[in-house]
Amino acid sequence: MLILGRREGESLCIGDHITITILSVDAGGNVNIGINAPKDLLILRSELKEATSANQEAATASSTPQLIRALESVLGPAGHPQEPHSN
């Protein structure tokens, strides 16, 4: 990991196409940054990237028979919500 010190208004460059600028630092230590990068470059906060990865892993995990039965009990065998039974 590269650690750099920057002050408000200062920037750093990553390659030829990405510039990160420190916009402001408040008394509590919160930093606002500006990122100038190509529009086709996906930029995510690390917690969103982790959540996205976890979601993709869960979506690709193999289904167990118990999970399928539990989903069918809620959605019905065709994947559609079951109609309430009237007495």
N, C-alpha and C positions, 0 to 999 in steps of 0.2 A: 504494500500500500504506500502510495506517495502522499506525504503530508506537506501541505503548503500553507503558509500564513498569508492572508490577503486582507486588505482594509476595504472599507466601504468605497465603492467606485472603481476598485481595481478588478482586473479580469485575469483569466487564464485561458489558454487555448489548448484544445485537444485535436491533434491533427490539423488539417487545413480548413475544416468545415464546421468546427464546434467551438464556440466561445461561451464561457461561463463568467458572469459579472456579479460581484457582490453589490446588491442594490441598497441594502440597509441592514444594520444590526441594532436591535433594541436593547434596553437595559437588562432584560431578562435573558439575553443571549440568543434570542431567536434571530435567525439569519434569513433574509429574503434574497433569493438569487434569481438572475435572469439567464436563460439558456438560449443561445442563438445556434440553431442546428437545422439541417435539412428537414423539410416537412415529412419525408418518408422515413425518418428515424424515429422509432418508438422510444419515448422517454417515460419511465414509470418510477414512482417512489418505490423503495425496496419492499415495503410491506405489501404493496399492491402486486408486485411481481411474485412474491412468495405466495400470496393468496391465489393468484392466477395459476401458478404451478401446482399448488395443492388441489385446486379445482380440476385441473386437467388430469392429474393423477387419479383422482376419485372417479372421473368420468370414464377413464379407460380401464379401471379395475374390473376384474371379472365379477359377474354377479353370482351370488350364492343362492341356492334354492330358498333359504329362509328369507332373504331380501326380496326375491321375486314374489313369494307368497304374501309377505307384508305389504308390498306395493299393490298386488292384486286385491287384497282385502280393502284397500282404500280406493283404488282406481277402478277395480273390476278387471276381469280377464282380458278385455279388449283395450285396456288403457284409458277407459273413459270413466268418469265418476259414476258410482252407482246411484240409482234413484232411491230416495227414502221409501221404505215400505209403509203403506197405509194399512191400518187395522180396521 
